[in-house]
Amino acid sequence: MFKFLRTFINFVVGIIALLLTFRLIFKFLVVNTGTPFVAWLYGFTAPLVAPFSRILPNWKFSGFEVDFATVAALIVFALAGSLLLMLLPYSRRVVVTDGAPTDV
């Protein structure tokens, strides 16, 4: 049970991190928002970044833009996923040899 839950948490946090990384790269390179994939990506990740965008401003320099809200969202979701994984125990295998159980 815990193995499935750990795998699911890793999968969800990994997908969120991947999407937020794409968002960060696309914002930095100022990609055309009219492209369907970019529009979908910004729309899908907007609720994930919204709490941080009110606090952290974007930083623009030389035609590039650094979105600190996305960086903060990446950090917070990675930490939240790690904390959730710390709460779940690892499944341990017990090997019995010569009648005395030992942990592996």
Buried (B, 14 or more C-beta within 10 A) or exposed (E): EEEEEBEEBEEEBEEBBEBBEBBBEBBEEEBEEEEEEBEEBBEEBEEBBEEBBEEBEEEEEEEEBBBBBBBBBBEEBBEEBEEBBEEEEEEEEEEEEEEEEEEE
